[in-house]
Amino acid sequence: MNTVTMDLLRRGEQASVVRVDLANPSAKRLADLGFVPGAIVQMLRPGRPCIVRLSNSRLGLSDCLQKSVMLRRAGD
């Protein structure tokens, strides 16, 4: 299974969450927001911060948080 961090997704690309690196204290909040294994994320606007869709929510994430989320691209 090939995994990437969220900051490597392109606009419109979807991926499923594999894991969140909870070593980053700020990243612990991501699980509360729904970034759990199997959740589908879509990159709406790459950058710093990026904007992603998770379920019916749009969220802005800093570069540091983007690198805390490991994803599997759709089709991998």
C-alpha positions as CSV (number, residue, x, y, z in Angstrom):
1,M,0.0,0.0,0.0
2,N,1.5,3.3,-1.1
3,T,0.7,6.2,1.3
4,V,1.3,9.9,1.0
5,T,0.8,12.9,3.3
6,M,-2.1,15.2,2.6
7,D,0.1,18.0,1.3
8,L,0.9,15.9,-1.8
9,L,-2.7,15.7,-3.0
10,R,-3.7,17.7,-6.1
11,R,-6.9,19.8,-6.4
12,G,-10.0,17.5,-6.7
13,E,-8.1,14.3,-5.7
14,Q,-9.7,12.0,-3.2
15,A,-7.9,9.7,-0.7
16,S,-8.8,7.6,2.3
17,V,-7.2,8.3,5.7
18,V,-4.7,5.5,6.8
19,R,-3.5,7.1,10.0
20,V,-2.9,10.4,11.8
21,D,0.5,11.0,13.4
22,L,-0.6,11.9,17.0
23,A,3.0,12.8,18.0
24,N,2.0,16.3,16.9
25,P,-0.2,17.7,19.8
26,S,-2.3,19.8,17.3
27,A,-3.0,16.7,15.2
28,K,-4.9,15.0,18.1
29,R,-7.8,17.4,17.2
30,L,-7.9,15.9,13.7
31,A,-9.4,12.6,15.0
32,D,-12.1,14.6,16.8
33,L,-12.9,16.2,13.5
34,G,-13.3,12.9,11.7
35,F,-9.8,12.2,10.3
36,V,-10.0,8.5,11.2
37,P,-8.9,5.4,9.2
38,G,-11.2,4.9,6.2
39,A,-12.5,8.4,6.1
40,I,-12.5,9.9,2.6
41,V,-10.9,13.3,2.1
42,Q,-11.0,15.5,-1.0
43,M,-8.5,18.2,-1.7
44,L,-10.5,21.4,-2.7
45,R,-7.6,23.8,-2.6
46,P,-4.0,22.8,-2.1
47,G,-1.6,25.2,-0.4
48,R,-0.8,26.6,3.0
49,P,-3.4,26.4,4.4
50,C,-5.2,23.9,2.2
51,I,-8.9,23.4,2.1
52,V,-10.3,19.8,2.2
53,R,-13.7,18.3,2.2
54,L,-14.4,15.6,4.9
55,S,-18.0,14.3,5.0
56,N,-20.1,17.4,4.7
57,S,-17.5,19.8,6.1
58,R,-14.8,22.0,4.6
59,L,-11.7,22.4,6.7
60,G,-8.6,24.5,6.4
61,L,-5.4,22.8,7.5
62,S,-1.9,24.2,8.1
63,D,1.1,22.7,6.4
64,C,2.1,21.1,9.7
65,L,-1.3,19.4,10.1
66,Q,-1.3,18.3,6.4
67,K,1.9,16.4,7.0
68,S,0.4,14.6,10.1
69,V,-2.3,12.8,7.9
70,M,-1.2,9.7,6.0
71,L,-3.5,8.9,3.1
72,R,-4.0,6.2,0.4
73,R,-4.9,7.8,-2.9
74,A,-8.1,6.5,-4.6
75,G,-7.2,3.7,-7.0
76,D,-4.1,2.6,-5.0
